[in-house]
Amino acid sequence: ETQEIFSKASQAGVAMTAMKVYQNGRKKMSDNQTLQDQLKSKDLVGRALLRHVLGLKREDGKPIFSTAVSSLHNQQMFEENMGALASVAVRRDGLEAHLA
């Protein structure tokens, strides 16, 4: 699986950047209301995608990705993406583990 390969590369010391997060994950995340709810991002697909990808962990509990690149086509998308990791929103939504 791709995530396993990324995890191994990260553990080997390769700095991992998730690219085209929105473009590659939009359809799958749009169809997954359960995951959006878990990520406290109901109907905010961009926010859910960033929280998901930056929350992926290696076997040792450290994050696989340290950086993510996503589209910013308009102000709404920008605000949605920023809200994914804004510390106040993350703490409010109970996702403190994503700040580590």
PyMOL commands that place a pseudoatom at each C-alpha (Angstrom):
pseudoatom trace, name=CA, resn=GLU, resi=1, chain=A, elem=C, hetatm=0, pos=[0.000, 0.000, 0.000]
pseudoatom trace, name=CA, resn=THR, resi=2, chain=A, elem=C, hetatm=0, pos=[1.144, 3.543, -0.742]
pseudoatom trace, name=CA, resn=GLN, resi=3, chain=A, elem=C, hetatm=0, pos=[0.869, 4.698, 2.873]
pseudoatom trace, name=CA, resn=GLU, resi=4, chain=A, elem=C, hetatm=0, pos=[3.225, 1.909, 3.966]
pseudoatom trace, name=CA, resn=ILE, resi=5, chain=A, elem=C, hetatm=0, pos=[5.799, 2.999, 1.380]
pseudoatom trace, name=CA, resn=PHE, resi=6, chain=A, elem=C, hetatm=0, pos=[5.515, 6.629, 2.513]
pseudoatom trace, name=CA, resn=SER, resi=7, chain=A, elem=C, hetatm=0, pos=[5.872, 5.537, 6.137]
pseudoatom trace, name=CA, resn=LYS, resi=8, chain=A, elem=C, hetatm=0, pos=[9.037, 3.550, 5.405]
pseudoatom trace, name=CA, resn=ALA, resi=9, chain=A, elem=C, hetatm=0, pos=[10.547, 6.464, 3.480]
pseudoatom trace, name=CA, resn=SER, resi=10, chain=A, elem=C, hetatm=0, pos=[9.750, 8.812, 6.355]
pseudoatom trace, name=CA, resn=GLN, resi=11, chain=A, elem=C, hetatm=0, pos=[11.318, 6.436, 8.895]
pseudoatom trace, name=CA, resn=ALA, resi=12, chain=A, elem=C, hetatm=0, pos=[14.420, 6.272, 6.709]
pseudoatom trace, name=CA, resn=GLY, resi=13, chain=A, elem=C, hetatm=0, pos=[14.795, 10.030, 7.097]
pseudoatom trace, name=CA, resn=VAL, resi=14, chain=A, elem=C, hetatm=0, pos=[13.202, 11.210, 3.849]
pseudoatom trace, name=CA, resn=ALA, resi=15, chain=A, elem=C, hetatm=0, pos=[11.248, 14.430, 4.432]
pseudoatom trace, name=CA, resn=MET, resi=16, chain=A, elem=C, hetatm=0, pos=[7.775, 13.708, 3.112]
pseudoatom trace, name=CA, resn=THR, resi=17, chain=A, elem=C, hetatm=0, pos=[5.490, 16.293, 1.505]
pseudoatom trace, name=CA, resn=ALA, resi=18, chain=A, elem=C, hetatm=0, pos=[1.921, 15.375, 0.556]
pseudoatom trace, name=CA, resn=MET, resi=19, chain=A, elem=C, hetatm=0, pos=[1.245, 16.912, -2.859]
pseudoatom trace, name=CA, resn=LYS, resi=20, chain=A, elem=C, hetatm=0, pos=[-2.067, 17.718, -4.576]
pseudoatom trace, name=CA, resn=VAL, resi=21, chain=A, elem=C, hetatm=0, pos=[-3.990, 16.749, -1.464]
pseudoatom trace, name=CA, resn=TYR, resi=22, chain=A, elem=C, hetatm=0, pos=[-7.286, 18.240, -2.640]
pseudoatom trace, name=CA, resn=GLN, resi=23, chain=A, elem=C, hetatm=0, pos=[-7.055, 17.140, -6.263]
pseudoatom trace, name=CA, resn=ASN, resi=24, chain=A, elem=C, hetatm=0, pos=[-6.180, 13.535, -5.414]
pseudoatom trace, name=CA, resn=GLY, resi=25, chain=A, elem=C, hetatm=0, pos=[-8.507, 13.066, -2.458]
pseudoatom trace, name=CA, resn=ARG, resi=26, chain=A, elem=C, hetatm=0, pos=[-11.545, 15.263, -3.101]
pseudoatom trace, name=CA, resn=LYS, resi=27, chain=A, elem=C, hetatm=0, pos=[-13.872, 12.613, -4.572]
pseudoatom trace, name=CA, resn=LYS, resi=28, chain=A, elem=C, hetatm=0, pos=[-13.072, 9.946, -1.977]
pseudoatom trace, name=CA, resn=MET, resi=29, chain=A, elem=C, hetatm=0, pos=[-13.416, 12.359, 0.937]
pseudoatom trace, name=CA, resn=SER, resi=30, chain=A, elem=C, hetatm=0, pos=[-16.613, 13.897, -0.468]
pseudoatom trace, name=CA, resn=ASP, resi=31, chain=A, elem=C, hetatm=0, pos=[-18.156, 10.426, -0.401]
pseudoatom trace, name=CA, resn=ASN, resi=32, chain=A, elem=C, hetatm=0, pos=[-16.913, 9.621, 3.118]
pseudoatom trace, name=CA, resn=GLN, resi=33, chain=A, elem=C, hetatm=0, pos=[-19.165, 11.499, 5.548]
pseudoatom trace, name=CA, resn=THR, resi=34, chain=A, elem=C, hetatm=0, pos=[-18.059, 9.226, 8.412]
pseudoatom trace, name=CA, resn=LEU, resi=35, chain=A, elem=C, hetatm=0, pos=[-14.420, 10.288, 8.086]
pseudoatom trace, name=CA, resn=GLN, resi=36, chain=A, elem=C, hetatm=0, pos=[-15.415, 13.940, 7.667]
pseudoatom trace, name=CA, resn=ASP, resi=37, chain=A, elem=C, hetatm=0, pos=[-17.387, 13.665, 10.925]
pseudoatom trace, name=CA, resn=GLN, resi=38, chain=A, elem=C, hetatm=0, pos=[-14.441, 12.003, 12.719]
pseudoatom trace, name=CA, resn=LEU, resi=39, chain=A, elem=C, hetatm=0, pos=[-12.198, 14.856, 11.579]
pseudoatom trace, name=CA, resn=LYS, resi=40, chain=A, elem=C, hetatm=0, pos=[-14.769, 17.452, 12.711]
pseudoatom trace, name=CA, resn=SER, resi=41, chain=A, elem=C, hetatm=0, pos=[-14.946, 18.681, 9.116]
pseudoatom trace, name=CA, resn=LYS, resi=42, chain=A, elem=C, hetatm=0, pos=[-18.489, 17.941, 7.979]
pseudoatom trace, name=CA, resn=ASP, resi=43, chain=A, elem=C, hetatm=0, pos=[-18.951, 19.278, 4.441]
pseudoatom trace, name=CA, resn=LEU, resi=44, chain=A, elem=C, hetatm=0, pos=[-15.458, 20.846, 4.546]
pseudoatom trace, name=CA, resn=VAL, resi=45, chain=A, elem=C, hetatm=0, pos=[-13.619, 18.471, 2.248]
pseudoatom trace, name=CA, resn=GLY, resi=46, chain=A, elem=C, hetatm=0, pos=[-10.392, 20.489, 2.029]
pseudoatom trace, name=CA, resn=ARG, resi=47, chain=A, elem=C, hetatm=0, pos=[-10.166, 20.740, 5.808]
pseudoatom trace, name=CA, resn=ALA, resi=48, chain=A, elem=C, hetatm=0, pos=[-10.847, 17.022, 6.224]
pseudoatom trace, name=CA, resn=LEU, resi=49, chain=A, elem=C, hetatm=0, pos=[-8.203, 16.111, 3.644]
pseudoatom trace, name=CA, resn=LEU, resi=50, chain=A, elem=C, hetatm=0, pos=[-5.479, 18.170, 5.291]
pseudoatom trace, name=CA, resn=ARG, resi=51, chain=A, elem=C, hetatm=0, pos=[-6.356, 16.892, 8.755]
pseudoatom trace, name=CA, resn=HIS, resi=52, chain=A, elem=C, hetatm=0, pos=[-6.352, 13.342, 7.449]
pseudoatom trace, name=CA, resn=VAL, resi=53, chain=A, elem=C, hetatm=0, pos=[-3.057, 13.451, 5.563]
pseudoatom trace, name=CA, resn=LEU, resi=54, chain=A, elem=C, hetatm=0, pos=[-1.189, 15.370, 8.274]
pseudoatom trace, name=CA, resn=GLY, resi=55, chain=A, elem=C, hetatm=0, pos=[-2.610, 13.020, 10.911]
pseudoatom trace, name=CA, resn=LEU, resi=56, chain=A, elem=C, hetatm=0, pos=[-1.219, 9.862, 9.280]
pseudoatom trace, name=CA, resn=LYS, resi=57, chain=A, elem=C, hetatm=0, pos=[1.345, 8.253, 11.592]
pseudoatom trace, name=CA, resn=ARG, resi=58, chain=A, elem=C, hetatm=0, pos=[4.235, 5.852, 11.170]
pseudoatom trace, name=CA, resn=GLU, resi=59, chain=A, elem=C, hetatm=0, pos=[4.545, 2.715, 13.316]
pseudoatom trace, name=CA, resn=ASP, resi=60, chain=A, elem=C, hetatm=0, pos=[6.589, 4.714, 15.841]
pseudoatom trace, name=CA, resn=GLY, resi=61, chain=A, elem=C, hetatm=0, pos=[3.750, 7.248, 16.202]
pseudoatom trace, name=CA, resn=LYS, resi=62, chain=A, elem=C, hetatm=0, pos=[5.493, 10.099, 14.403]
pseudoatom trace, name=CA, resn=PRO, resi=63, chain=A, elem=C, hetatm=0, pos=[3.801, 11.842, 11.467]
pseudoatom trace, name=CA, resn=ILE, resi=64, chain=A, elem=C, hetatm=0, pos=[4.512, 10.523, 7.978]
pseudoatom trace, name=CA, resn=PHE, resi=65, chain=A, elem=C, hetatm=0, pos=[4.117, 13.935, 6.348]
pseudoatom trace, name=CA, resn=SER, resi=66, chain=A, elem=C, hetatm=0, pos=[5.528, 17.170, 7.696]
pseudoatom trace, name=CA, resn=THR, resi=67, chain=A, elem=C, hetatm=0, pos=[4.185, 19.305, 4.853]
pseudoatom trace, name=CA, resn=ALA, resi=68, chain=A, elem=C, hetatm=0, pos=[1.146, 19.273, 2.591]
pseudoatom trace, name=CA, resn=VAL, resi=69, chain=A, elem=C, hetatm=0, pos=[0.390, 21.194, -0.594]
pseudoatom trace, name=CA, resn=SER, resi=70, chain=A, elem=C, hetatm=0, pos=[-3.205, 21.844, -1.571]
pseudoatom trace, name=CA, resn=SER, resi=71, chain=A, elem=C, hetatm=0, pos=[-5.108, 23.983, -4.052]
pseudoatom trace, name=CA, resn=LEU, resi=72, chain=A, elem=C, hetatm=0, pos=[-6.218, 27.504, -3.206]
pseudoatom trace, name=CA, resn=HIS, resi=73, chain=A, elem=C, hetatm=0, pos=[-8.620, 28.439, -5.980]
pseudoatom trace, name=CA, resn=ASN, resi=74, chain=A, elem=C, hetatm=0, pos=[-10.630, 30.934, -3.955]
pseudoatom trace, name=CA, resn=GLN, resi=75, chain=A, elem=C, hetatm=0, pos=[-11.036, 32.592, -0.544]
pseudoatom trace, name=CA, resn=GLN, resi=76, chain=A, elem=C, hetatm=0, pos=[-13.360, 29.856, 0.736]
pseudoatom trace, name=CA, resn=MET, resi=77, chain=A, elem=C, hetatm=0, pos=[-10.822, 27.139, -0.068]
pseudoatom trace, name=CA, resn=PHE, resi=78, chain=A, elem=C, hetatm=0, pos=[-8.065, 29.164, 1.590]
pseudoatom trace, name=CA, resn=GLU, resi=79, chain=A, elem=C, hetatm=0, pos=[-10.114, 29.570, 4.783]
pseudoatom trace, name=CA, resn=GLU, resi=80, chain=A, elem=C, hetatm=0, pos=[-11.069, 25.904, 4.767]
pseudoatom trace, name=CA, resn=ASN, resi=81, chain=A, elem=C, hetatm=0, pos=[-7.421, 24.846, 4.430]
pseudoatom trace, name=CA, resn=MET, resi=82, chain=A, elem=C, hetatm=0, pos=[-6.204, 27.279, 7.092]
pseudoatom trace, name=CA, resn=GLY, resi=83, chain=A, elem=C, hetatm=0, pos=[-8.901, 26.088, 9.453]
pseudoatom trace, name=CA, resn=ALA, resi=84, chain=A, elem=C, hetatm=0, pos=[-7.615, 22.544, 9.133]
pseudoatom trace, name=CA, resn=LEU, resi=85, chain=A, elem=C, hetatm=0, pos=[-4.621, 23.305, 11.289]
pseudoatom trace, name=CA, resn=ALA, resi=86, chain=A, elem=C, hetatm=0, pos=[-5.443, 26.521, 13.088]
pseudoatom trace, name=CA, resn=SER, resi=87, chain=A, elem=C, hetatm=0, pos=[-4.586, 25.636, 16.675]
pseudoatom trace, name=CA, resn=VAL, resi=88, chain=A, elem=C, hetatm=0, pos=[-7.784, 27.095, 18.117]
pseudoatom trace, name=CA, resn=ALA, resi=89, chain=A, elem=C, hetatm=0, pos=[-9.948, 25.104, 15.701]
pseudoatom trace, name=CA, resn=VAL, resi=90, chain=A, elem=C, hetatm=0, pos=[-7.899, 21.945, 16.187]
pseudoatom trace, name=CA, resn=ARG, resi=91, chain=A, elem=C, hetatm=0, pos=[-8.184, 22.154, 19.970]
pseudoatom trace, name=CA, resn=ARG, resi=92, chain=A, elem=C, hetatm=0, pos=[-11.877, 23.025, 19.773]
pseudoatom trace, name=CA, resn=ASP, resi=93, chain=A, elem=C, hetatm=0, pos=[-12.466, 19.990, 17.583]
pseudoatom trace, name=CA, resn=GLY, resi=94, chain=A, elem=C, hetatm=0, pos=[-10.471, 17.692, 19.893]
pseudoatom trace, name=CA, resn=LEU, resi=95, chain=A, elem=C, hetatm=0, pos=[-7.706, 16.960, 17.372]
pseudoatom trace, name=CA, resn=GLU, resi=96, chain=A, elem=C, hetatm=0, pos=[-4.665, 18.030, 19.422]
pseudoatom trace, name=CA, resn=ALA, resi=97, chain=A, elem=C, hetatm=0, pos=[-2.707, 14.992, 18.218]
pseudoatom trace, name=CA, resn=HIS, resi=98, chain=A, elem=C, hetatm=0, pos=[-2.432, 16.664, 14.795]
pseudoatom trace, name=CA, resn=LEU, resi=99, chain=A, elem=C, hetatm=0, pos=[-0.390, 19.505, 16.303]
pseudoatom trace, name=CA, resn=ALA, resi=100, chain=A, elem=C, hetatm=0, pos=[2.426, 17.182, 17.423]
for i in range(1, 100): cmd.bond("trace and resi %d" % i, "trace and resi %d" % (i + 1))
show_as sticks, trace
zoom trace
